[in-house]
Amino acid sequence: MRLTECGQNHERFKMKGYIGIDLGGTAIKYGLVSESGEILKKYKVVTPAGSKYTDTVSAIASAVQELSSEHGVLVCGMGIGAPGVADGEKGLVLTSGNLGWENKPLARDLSEKLGIPVTLMNDANAAAFGEYACGAGKEYRSVVLLTLGTGVGSGIVLNGKLFEGNEGAGAELGHEVIRAGGEKCACGRRGCLEQYVSATALIRQTKHAMEKDKESSMWLLCGGDINKANGKTAFDGKRAGDKAAIKVVRNYIRYLAEGLANIANTFRPEAILIGGGISAEGANLTEPLQERVNKLMLGHGRYAPVKILAASLGNDAGLVGAAMLAKEKV
């Protein structure tokens, strides 16, 4: 079944809307989003086992068809954020390690099945556009999002336009080097930002500090089990006045500020947004970061200031951003 085209006049529809898809290796999050960016309904389904391309396309199409029949909303288009390198201009997923895909015409195949325009983008870019359009960056024209998770995801919006780079392969800010000859990165280089500021890196740094200081209160916070250390452990320890935790957080902020200063000097956005679970620290993270970035970046914050803010949309950023970019393209 193909959806009703937006240009057609159908009185039974109360409003126009867009479908947003956040495609992951284990789950597909999808939702119906209004023209103003409000999520009207959202769901999640399991990504087909083995991420077989044809099965995934069918699963997305079926989910969207069912969703679009609700709420009396005329679906005008769909945006989909996919992991890996996504060429938005050609509608191709060029490569995706999470899905095991190479050169898949995802936008074309879904558009043919559903009868609506489909816009494709990288999932981190979708999240960045979501924060820009409807989240913490909505007051600004130029923002950069850095998502601190298992790795470091990033997206760039400059003067209201998503920057994707050649064939959608740009905006990989987690792989800027902040320490030459440093930690080995999966990309093959050493000293990448990702190896120092991802949640994975923070946990590694926390465990190392715990191993060096058996009296650290972080052991108590972990119930005596170092494997229970997480991204909050060092921050919780710092709040408790633990010296080892204070040092971990200080070094972590120092590493992150180096990366943010590089981003500020390169793009000079109005705001850099921090996403991922660590962003829940709020001012405990952003205030010391702001102070240090102001000292490091060109001009030291005396002109063209760059605000450091926590992202606000959480796990909905990619879904909203995909829908809002689809709206812009349509």
WOZIQUI-V726976 format. One record per helix or strand of 3 or more residues. SS is the DSSP state (A for helix, B for strand). FROM is the first residue (numbers start at 0). LEN is the number of residues. If there is no record, write none. Layout:
SS:FROM:LEN
SS:FROM:LEN
This chain:
B:14:9
B:26:8
B:38:8
A:48:3
A:52:16
B:72:10
B:84:3
B:91:5
B:100:4
A:105:9
B:117:5
A:122:12
B:142:6
B:151:7
B:160:3
A:165:3
A:172:3
A:193:4
A:198:14
A:216:5
A:225:3
A:232:7
A:242:25
B:270:5
A:276:5
A:282:14
B:306:4
A:313:16
